[in-house]
Amino acid sequence: MKKRIYPIIALIFVVALSCEKDEIATFNTGDAGVLFPGLGDGKDYKGYNTTDRTYYINETFIDKPFSQESFIVDFPIRVSGIEEQFDRVVNWQVTESNTTAQTPAQYTIVEAKIPAGQRYGYIRFELYRDPSLDDAMVQVAVELKESDHLKIGSNEYKRGVLTWSNMLPMFPASANYIRTYNMILLSPLAKTSAVNDYYSPNAHKAMLDALGWEVGYWPRYNNGAADPGTGVSTLFGAYYSDLYARKLQAYLENYALQNGGERLKHNGGLADGVAIQARLTGAVYNPNL
């Protein structure tokens, strides 16, 4: 009986192995893939968020002359593979479900390519000044697609989001910058969350003012450099996070005092229209303020 069973088992194993070999996708090392910058590009490109696997860029008209009606943003892309001696066109698709900007009124995409002899290229946006963005933000979400000379380099690095307004630009949207924000601001999110759903320019500006930080300065959650407002490390342990939250709370209380009791409110994100609240020890988020 055993002599009959073994040949049958061996035959099944060979058939299964043959099927597995047929289903294995082959990789051609000569193939070039296109992707957005990721973790390995963090020294020069800081916008990758590991939580939602998206590369973010935040822009603003705030530092542009009032006479300037538009400006160009080159959203970075790169290839995994060798350089070529010709321009390679990059295909893309706007993700409508995650896009709030209107084209052609607020933006156009001019071109997307990897230039000849280069491994980095761009999706070139032209953004147009719009008075409605004085107190609002818009965004365009794009996803990379295969083209004649470029495959998708990685599903983890194929999504990008460009946001802009006429207001204060957001800090880099990578995890450790967002955690700094969430450690100070009270929201339904955990204090170490790397999600930016409750970001608003008003809350960002309030933190800068409360902490004495310059526009353009924003420390990483695990940064050991000196805080220009206090002269001490910005490592966000329990003490420092509560210290900064208390400074934000004092700023918010003074704002209300100077504005007839009116609280400073979020002007974007999931808390749009809700009063900005500091993450004091023991505080409970109130969405009805």
Protein Blocks (a to p, Z undefined) as FASTA:
>chain_A
ZZmmmmmmmmmmmmmmmmmmmmpccddfkbccdddddfklmmmmckbcfklopacddddf
klgcfklmbdcdddddddeddddfbdcdddddddfklccbdcfkloccfbdcddehiabd
cddddddddfklmmcccdddddddddfklccfbfklmcccddddfbdcdddfbfklmmmm
mmmpgcfbdfkbcbfklgcfklmmmmmmmnopaehiacdfklcbdcfklopafbdcfklm
mmmmmmmmmmmmmmmmmngopacddfedjkgoiacddddehiacdfkZZ
